[in-house]
Amino acid sequence: MQSITETDRYSLSQIVCQKIKRYIIENQLKPGAKIPSERDLVKILQVSRTVIREALSSLEMIGFVHIRHGEGVFIREPNLSPVSEQLLFHWETNNLKLSELLELRITLELAAIEKAIQAGTDEEFKELESLCDELNRDGHIPERFISLNMAFHRALVRFSHNTLYIQLAEIIESFFTKLERLVLKTDSLEAAIQGHIEVLNTLRSRDAIAARRSLKLLLDSMRLIEK
């Protein structure tokens, strides 16, 4: 980490943020690791303690570090929650096309199901089996179908064991749940229920091509539309 020079044109706190991030990357520091103290950062970067504190506060606000008073500053586990709030605000204020977000969801779930085939366990797939049993029993009630369908897709992404997929899926789901004008439309609840069962069967067989095909058919058969 080098000191800040007069040629730097951005605000000092922003520059310090970038310097700290670069330090973490170059030293391959992992979550839980402690970064240099405020006093050390002042000496290294040759800026005031106020600037250092502003930078650290910014990094903490976006979930990059955690400040423990009296102990120091530590790298946090990856967390997209602060980013999700910004994305949700951006999507809502810029009237994101629903079709574009649905395309993103489909792309994400198709990638997740391939990972789920590789990383998912038979025990985890039993959770999907339980959800399919509930769909068979209660899925003809629209409100129950919507709830069970969301749980099914949430579990499917979770079984990918890919943290980024899971967090992105949560952001997309948060956006949909905020839009009260949306309703789920499907030509046949019975066909949609059987579609879920087919996805489960392809997961059990560990057939990636069949799994992607069955999931795509299921997602295409159900559409979110505006009231």
WOWO-V425388 format. One record per pair of residues at least 12 apart in sequence whose ideal C-beta (glycine too) atoms are under 10 Angstrom apart, sorted by sequence separation. I is the first residue (numbers start at 1). J is the second residue. D is the distance in whole Angstrom. If there is no record, write none. Layout:
((I & J & D) (I & J & D))
This chain:
((4 & 16 & 7) (23 & 35 & 7) (40 & 52 & 10) (41 & 53 & 10) (64 & 76 & 6) (116 & 128 & 9) (136 & 148 & 10) (154 & 166 & 9) (157 & 169 & 4) (158 & 170 & 10) (198 & 210 & 9) (199 & 211 & 7) (202 & 214 & 5) (203 & 215 & 9) (23 & 36 & 8) (39 & 52 & 9) (60 & 73 & 8) (63 & 76 & 6) (134 & 147 & 9) (135 & 148 & 5) (156 & 169 & 9) (157 & 170 & 9) (198 & 211 & 9) (199 & 212 & 10) (201 & 214 & 8) (202 & 215 & 8) (38 & 52 & 5) (41 & 55 & 8) (53 & 67 & 9) (59 & 73 & 8) (62 & 76 & 10) (63 & 77 & 9) (64 & 78 & 9) (134 & 148 & 5) (135 & 149 & 8) (199 & 213 & 10) (200 & 214 & 9) (1 & 16 & 10) (4 & 19 & 7) (20 & 35 & 6) (37 & 52 & 9) (38 & 53 & 7) (41 & 56 & 8) (63 & 78 & 8) (64 & 79 & 9) (133 & 148 & 10) (154 & 169 & 7) (157 & 172 & 10) (198 & 213 & 9) (199 & 214 & 5) (3 & 19 & 9) (20 & 36 & 8) (36 & 52 & 10) (59 & 75 & 9) (60 & 76 & 8) (63 & 79 & 4) (132 & 148 & 9) (135 & 151 & 10) (153 & 169 & 8) (154 & 170 & 8) (157 & 173 & 9) (198 & 214 & 5) (199 & 215 & 5) (2 & 19 & 8) (38 & 55 & 10) (56 & 73 & 6) (59 & 76 & 9) (62 & 79 & 9) (63 & 80 & 8) (131 & 148 & 6) (134 & 151 & 9) (135 & 152 & 8) (197 & 214 & 9) (198 & 215 & 9) (199 & 216 & 10) (1 & 19 & 6) (23 & 41 & 9) (38 & 56 & 7) (63 & 81 & 6) (64 & 82 & 9) (130 & 148 & 10) (131 & 149 & 9) (134 & 152 & 9) (196 & 214 & 9) (199 & 217 & 9) (1 & 20 & 8) (62 & 81 & 10) (63 & 82 & 5) (154 & 173 & 7) (195 & 214 & 7) (196 & 215 & 10) (198 & 217 & 8) (199 & 218 & 6) (2 & 22 & 9) (62 & 82 & 5) (63 & 83 & 8) (131 & 151 & 6) (132 & 152 & 8) (153 & 173 & 8) (195 & 215 & 9) (198 & 218 & 7) (199 & 219 & 10) (1 & 22 & 7) (2 & 23 & 10) (20 & 41 & 8) (23 & 44 & 9) (35 & 56 & 9) (52 & 73 & 10) (61 & 82 & 7) (62 & 83 & 7) (130 & 151 & 10) (131 & 152 & 5) (197 & 218 & 10) (1 & 23 & 4) (19 & 41 & 9) (23 & 45 & 10) (60 & 82 & 10) (131 & 153 & 10) (195 & 217 & 6) (196 & 218 & 7) (1 & 24 & 10) (128 & 151 & 9) (131 & 154 & 10) (150 & 173 & 7) (195 & 218 & 4) (35 & 59 & 9) (62 & 86 & 9) (127 & 151 & 9) (128 & 152 & 6) (131 & 155 & 7) (194 & 218 & 9) (195 & 219 & 9) (1 & 26 & 8) (16 & 41 & 7) (19 & 44 & 8) (20 & 45 & 9) (127 & 152 & 9) (130 & 155 & 10) (131 & 156 & 10) (195 & 220 & 10) (1 & 27 & 9) (19 & 45 & 6) (150 & 176 & 9) (191 & 217 & 10) (192 & 218 & 7) (195 & 221 & 6) (128 & 155 & 6) (150 & 177 & 9) (191 & 218 & 9) (194 & 221 & 10) (195 & 222 & 8) (19 & 47 & 10) (127 & 155 & 6) (128 & 156 & 7) (16 & 45 & 6) (38 & 67 & 10) (127 & 156 & 10) (192 & 221 & 6) (15 & 45 & 8) (35 & 65 & 7) (125 & 155 & 9) (191 & 221 & 6) (192 & 222 & 6) (16 & 47 & 6) (34 & 65 & 10) (124 & 155 & 8) (125 & 156 & 10) (127 & 158 & 9) (128 & 159 & 8) (191 & 222 & 10) (15 & 47 & 8) (20 & 52 & 9) (41 & 73 & 9) (124 & 156 & 10) (127 & 159 & 8) (186 & 218 & 10) (12 & 45 & 9) (188 & 221 & 8) (189 & 222 & 10) (1 & 35 & 10) (13 & 47 & 9) (31 & 65 & 10) (32 & 66 & 9) (34 & 68 & 9) (38 & 72 & 9) (124 & 158 & 8) (125 & 159 & 7) (150 & 184 & 9) (187 & 221 & 7) (1 & 36 & 8) (12 & 47 & 6) (16 & 51 & 6) (20 & 55 & 7) (24 & 59 & 10) (31 & 66 & 10) (37 & 72 & 6) (38 & 73 & 8) (120 & 155 & 10) (124 & 159 & 5) (149 & 184 & 7) (186 & 221 & 6) (187 & 222 & 9) (12 & 48 & 8) (15 & 51 & 9) (16 & 52 & 6) (19 & 55 & 8) (20 & 56 & 8) (36 & 72 & 9) (37 & 73 & 8) (120 & 156 & 9) (185 & 221 & 10) (186 & 222 & 5) (187 & 223 & 9) (13 & 50 & 9) (14 & 51 & 10) (16 & 53 & 10) (17 & 54 & 9) (18 & 55 & 9) (34 & 71 & 8) (35 & 72 & 8) (36 & 73 & 8) (124 & 161 & 9) (146 & 183 & 9) (149 & 186 & 9) (185 & 222 & 7) (186 & 223 & 7) (12 & 50 & 9) (13 & 51 & 5) (16 & 54 & 8) (17 & 55 & 5) (20 & 58 & 10) (21 & 59 & 8) (34 & 72 & 5) (35 & 73 & 5) (120 & 158 & 9) (121 & 159 & 8) (146 & 184 & 5) (184 & 222 & 6) (185 & 223 & 5) (1 & 40 & 10) (12 & 51 & 5) (13 & 52 & 8) (16 & 55 & 4) (17 & 56 & 9) (20 & 59 & 7) (34 & 73 & 7) (35 & 74 & 7) (116 & 155 & 9) (120 & 159 & 4) (145 & 184 & 8) (184 & 223 & 8) (185 & 224 & 7) (1 & 41 & 8) (3 & 43 & 9) (4 & 44 & 9) (11 & 51 & 9) (12 & 52 & 9) (13 & 53 & 9) (14 & 54 & 9) (15 & 55 & 8) (16 & 56 & 8) (17 & 57 & 10) (24 & 64 & 9) (33 & 73 & 10) (34 & 74 & 5) (35 & 75 & 7) (113 & 153 & 10) (116 & 156 & 6) (119 & 159 & 7) (120 & 160 & 7) (121 & 161 & 9) (149 & 189 & 10) (156 & 196 & 10) (183 & 223 & 9) (184 & 224 & 6) (185 & 225 & 5) (3 & 44 & 7) (4 & 45 & 5) (5 & 46 & 9) (13 & 54 & 4) (14 & 55 & 8) (17 & 58 & 6) (24 & 65 & 9) (33 & 74 & 7) (34 & 75 & 8) (112 & 153 & 9) (116 & 157 & 8) (119 & 160 & 6) (120 & 161 & 8) (142 & 183 & 9) (145 & 186 & 8) (182 & 223 & 10) (183 & 224 & 7) (184 & 225 & 8) (2 & 44 & 8) (3 & 45 & 6) (4 & 46 & 6) (12 & 54 & 8) (13 & 55 & 5) (16 & 58 & 9) (17 & 59 & 6) (32 & 74 & 6) (33 & 75 & 5) (115 & 157 & 9) (116 & 158 & 9) (117 & 159 & 9) (118 & 160 & 8) (119 & 161 & 4) (142 & 184 & 8) (182 & 224 & 5) (183 & 225 & 6) (1 & 44 & 5) (2 & 45 & 8) (3 & 46 & 4) (4 & 47 & 6) (11 & 54 & 9) (12 & 55 & 8) (13 & 56 & 9) (16 & 59 & 9) (21 & 64 & 7) (31 & 74 & 8) (32 & 75 & 7) (113 & 156 & 6) (116 & 159 & 4) (117 & 160 & 9) (118 & 161 & 9) (119 & 162 & 8) (149 & 192 & 7) (153 & 196 & 9) (156 & 199 & 7) (182 & 225 & 7) (183 & 226 & 8) (1 & 45 & 7) (2 & 46 & 10) (3 & 47 & 8) (11 & 55 & 10) (13 & 57 & 9) (14 & 58 & 8) (20 & 64 & 8) (21 & 65 & 10) (31 & 75 & 5) (32 & 76 & 8) (109 & 153 & 7) (112 & 156 & 6) (113 & 157 & 8) (115 & 159 & 8) (116 & 160 & 5) (142 & 186 & 9) (145 & 189 & 6) (149 & 193 & 9) (152 & 196 & 6) (156 & 200 & 9) (159 & 203 & 8) (181 & 225 & 9) (182 & 226 & 6) (183 & 227 & 6) (13 & 58 & 6) (17 & 62 & 9) (20 & 65 & 8) (29 & 74 & 10) (30 & 75 & 7) (31 & 76 & 6) (32 & 77 & 8) (112 & 157 & 4) (115 & 160 & 4) (116 & 161 & 8) (144 & 189 & 10) (148 & 193 & 9) (179 & 224 & 8) (181 & 226 & 5) (182 & 227 & 7) (13 & 59 & 10) (29 & 75 & 6) (31 & 77 & 5) (111 & 157 & 9) (112 & 158 & 9) (113 & 159 & 9) (114 & 160 & 8) (115 & 161 & 7) (116 & 162 & 9) (149 & 195 & 10) (153 & 199 & 9) (181 & 227 & 5) (4 & 51 & 9) (17 & 64 & 8) (30 & 77 & 10) (31 & 78 & 7) (109 & 156 & 7) (112 & 159 & 8) (113 & 160 & 7) (115 & 162 & 5) (142 & 189 & 7) (145 & 192 & 7) (149 & 196 & 7) (152 & 199 & 8) (156 & 203 & 8) (179 & 226 & 8) (180 & 227 & 8) (31 & 79 & 10) (105 & 153 & 9) (109 & 157 & 6) (112 & 160 & 4) (141 & 189 & 9) (145 & 193 & 8) (148 & 196 & 8) (152 & 200 & 9) (176 & 224 & 7) (179 & 227 & 10) (108 & 157 & 7) (111 & 160 & 8) (112 & 161 & 10) (116 & 165 & 9) (140 & 189 & 5) (112 & 162 & 7) (115 & 165 & 7) (139 & 189 & 6) (140 & 190 & 7) (24 & 75 & 6) (109 & 160 & 9) (111 & 162 & 8) (139 & 190 & 8) (145 & 196 & 10) (105 & 157 & 10) (108 & 160 & 10) (20 & 73 & 9) (112 & 165 & 5) (139 & 192 & 8) (140 & 193 & 8) (108 & 162 & 10) (111 & 165 & 7) (112 & 166 & 8) (135 & 189 & 9) (136 & 190 & 10) (139 & 193 & 5) (20 & 75 & 10) (138 & 193 & 10) (139 & 194 & 10) (156 & 211 & 10) (108 & 164 & 10) (109 & 165 & 9) (112 & 168 & 9) (137 & 193 & 10) (108 & 165 & 6) (112 & 169 & 7) (135 & 192 & 8) (136 & 193 & 6) (139 & 196 & 8) (108 & 166 & 10) (135 & 193 & 5) (136 & 194 & 9) (134 & 193 & 10) (135 & 194 & 9) (156 & 215 & 8) (108 & 168 & 6) (109 & 169 & 8) (135 & 195 & 10) (136 & 196 & 9) (108 & 169 & 6) (132 & 193 & 8) (135 & 196 & 6) (136 & 197 & 8) (132 & 194 & 9) (135 & 197 & 8) (153 & 215 & 9) (105 & 168 & 9) (109 & 172 & 10) (104 & 168 & 8) (105 & 169 & 8) (108 & 172 & 7) (132 & 196 & 5) (133 & 197 & 10) (131 & 196 & 7) (132 & 197 & 5) (153 & 218 & 9) (132 & 198 & 10) (152 & 218 & 9) (153 & 219 & 9) (104 & 171 & 10) (105 & 172 & 5) (132 & 199 & 9) (104 & 172 & 7) (105 & 173 & 9) (128 & 196 & 8) (129 & 197 & 9) (132 & 200 & 6) (128 & 197 & 9) (131 & 200 & 9) (132 & 201 & 9) (149 & 218 & 9) (153 & 222 & 10) (102 & 172 & 9) (105 & 175 & 10) (101 & 172 & 6) (105 & 176 & 8) (128 & 199 & 8) (129 & 200 & 6) (128 & 200 & 5) (129 & 201 & 10) (149 & 222 & 7) (101 & 175 & 7) (102 & 176 & 9) (126 & 200 & 10) (129 & 203 & 10) (101 & 176 & 8) (125 & 200 & 7) (128 & 203 & 7) (129 & 204 & 9) (125 & 201 & 10) (128 & 204 & 9) (146 & 222 & 10) (98 & 175 & 10) (145 & 222 & 9) (98 & 176 & 9) (101 & 179 & 10) (125 & 203 & 6) (126 & 204 & 10) (96 & 175 & 8) (124 & 203 & 9) (125 & 204 & 6) (91 & 171 & 9) (87 & 168 & 9) (91 & 172 & 10) (98 & 179 & 8) (122 & 203 & 10) (122 & 204 & 8) (80 & 163 & 9) (84 & 167 & 7) (88 & 171 & 7) (92 & 175 & 8) (98 & 181 & 10) (120 & 203 & 7) (79 & 163 & 9) (80 & 164 & 8) (83 & 167 & 8) (84 & 168 & 9) (87 & 171 & 6) (88 & 172 & 10) (91 & 175 & 6) (98 & 182 & 8) (120 & 204 & 10) (78 & 163 & 6) (83 & 168 & 10) (86 & 171 & 10) (87 & 172 & 9) (117 & 202 & 8) (77 & 163 & 9) (78 & 164 & 8) (80 & 166 & 9) (81 & 167 & 8) (84 & 170 & 7) (85 & 171 & 9) (88 & 174 & 6) (92 & 178 & 7) (113 & 199 & 8) (117 & 203 & 6) (120 & 206 & 9) (80 & 167 & 4) (84 & 171 & 4) (87 & 174 & 9) (88 & 175 & 6) (91 & 178 & 9) (92 & 179 & 8) (116 & 203 & 6) (117 & 204 & 10) (79 & 167 & 8) (80 & 168 & 7) (83 & 171 & 8) (84 & 172 & 9) (87 & 175 & 8) (91 & 179 & 10) (117 & 205 & 9) (118 & 206 & 8) (78 & 167 & 8) (81 & 170 & 9) (85 & 174 & 9) (113 & 202 & 8) (117 & 206 & 5) (80 & 170 & 8) (81 & 171 & 9) (84 & 174 & 6) (88 & 178 & 7) (109 & 199 & 10) (113 & 203 & 7) (116 & 206 & 10) (117 & 207 & 8) (118 & 208 & 8) (80 & 171 & 7) (84 & 175 & 9) (117 & 208 & 5) (116 & 208 & 10) (81 & 174 & 10) (115 & 208 & 10) (117 & 210 & 10) (114 & 208 & 5) (117 & 211 & 6) (113 & 208 & 8) (114 & 209 & 10) (116 & 211 & 8) (117 & 212 & 9) (114 & 211 & 7) (113 & 211 & 5) (114 & 212 & 7) (113 & 212 & 6) (116 & 215 & 10) (110 & 211 & 9) (111 & 212 & 9) (113 & 214 & 9) (114 & 215 & 10) (110 & 212 & 5) (113 & 215 & 5) (109 & 212 & 9) (110 & 213 & 10) (112 & 215 & 9) (113 & 216 & 10) (110 & 215 & 6) (109 & 215 & 6) (110 & 216 & 7) (109 & 216 & 9) (106 & 215 & 8) (109 & 218 & 9) (110 & 219 & 8) (106 & 216 & 7) (109 & 219 & 7) (106 & 219 & 5) (105 & 219 & 8) (106 & 220 & 8) (102 & 219 & 8) (102 & 220 & 10) (105 & 224 & 9) (102 & 223 & 8) (102 & 224 & 7) (101 & 224 & 9) (99 & 223 & 10) (98 & 223 & 10) (99 & 224 & 10) (98 & 224 & 7) (98 & 225 & 8) (98 & 226 & 7))
